[in-house]
């Protein structure tokens, strides 16, 4: 992490630690999540280089699962693990709900730089999959608009090419995990490195429809069993957010 990011993160941790240790989260979540926005950008919109992805507007269950995955070692990033080690499930869910409620405009997609055959291959995998290798279409779970579905399925648009490729690569090599059965790891291992680059290249060039809002519900019968779609959400002291 850049030194300025570490400085902001440590400063926010020092300011927030007494409130975090005291029990239930304070009403002003915007102050409580300053450690998150120190890296993920203002209001969680992402950084310009895309290395820290957008978290604003992602489904709350997805964000909650990722916070738990970092805390419990299924995803490896020491700074995130350090930040989350002593936070309980209810508070992680509060953080997730805060960012999920931020429906903010997306930036325009990056212009395509990959050759057209690569983009065509990426589009085919996203929209149709590859039946010969039992690779389902990304759209089968992430939705026809590719904006995800509440509460657990993230959107795939508005994310940088490098970040998309790195995460698919991490699943493919066993560096990233999710709750078992880990459907994304199964899918990623069926993709070649060229496939990963093609999918990431095509997705990164697509505009985000409808403000990126996720669908109300995931498909009733996803193509693979996914532990992330079955993770229980904690009961929280507050009512639902608008």
Rosetta blueprint (number, residue, H / E / L):
1 X L
2 X L
3 X H
4 X H
5 X H
6 X H
7 X H
8 X H
9 X H
10 X H
11 X H
12 X H
13 X H
14 X H
15 X H
16 X H
17 X H
18 X H
19 X H
20 X H
21 X H
22 X L
23 X L
24 X L
25 X L
26 X L
27 X L
28 X L
29 X H
30 X H
31 X H
32 X H
33 X L
34 X H
35 X H
36 X H
37 X H
38 X H
39 X H
40 X H
41 X L
42 X H
43 X H
44 X H
45 X L
46 X L
47 X L
48 X L
49 X L
50 X L
51 X L
52 X L
53 X L
54 X L
55 X L
56 X L
57 X L
58 X L
59 X L
60 X H
61 X H
62 X H
63 X H
64 X H
65 X H
66 X H
67 X H
68 X H
69 X H
70 X H
71 X H
72 X L
73 X L
74 X L
75 X E
76 X L
77 X L
78 X H
79 X H
80 X H
81 X H
82 X H
83 X H
84 X H
85 X L
86 X L
87 X L
88 X L
89 X H
90 X H
91 X H
92 X H
93 X H
94 X H
95 X H
96 X H
97 X H
98 X H
99 X H
100 X H
101 X L
102 X L
103 X L
104 X L
105 X L
106 X L
107 X L
108 X L
109 X L
110 X L
111 X L
112 X L
113 X L
114 X L
115 X L
116 X H
117 X H
118 X H
119 X H
120 X H
121 X H
122 X H
123 X H
124 X H
125 X H
126 X H
127 X H
128 X L
129 X L
130 X E
131 X H
132 X H
133 X H
134 X L
135 X E
136 X L
137 X L
138 X L
139 X H
140 X H
141 X H
142 X H
143 X L
144 X L
145 X L
146 X L
147 X L
148 X L
149 X E
150 X L
151 X L
152 X L
153 X E
154 X L
155 X L
156 X L
157 X L
158 X L
159 X L
160 X L
161 X H
162 X H
163 X H
164 X H
165 X H
166 X H
167 X H
168 X H
169 X H
170 X H
171 X H
172 X H
173 X H
174 X L
175 X L
176 X E
177 X L
178 X L
179 X L
180 X L
181 X L
182 X L
183 X H
184 X H
185 X H
186 X H
187 X H
188 X H
189 X H
190 X L
191 X L
192 X L
193 X H
194 X H
195 X H
196 X H
197 X H
198 X H
199 X H
200 X H
201 X H
202 X H
203 X H
204 X H
205 X L
206 X L
207 X L
208 X L
209 X H
210 X H
211 X H
212 X H
213 X L
214 X L
215 X E
216 X L
217 X L
218 X L
219 X L
220 X L
221 X L
222 X L
223 X L
224 X L
225 X L
226 X L
227 X H
228 X H
229 X H
230 X L
231 X L
232 X L
233 X L
234 X L
235 X L
236 X L
237 X L
238 X L
239 X L
240 X L
241 X L
242 X L
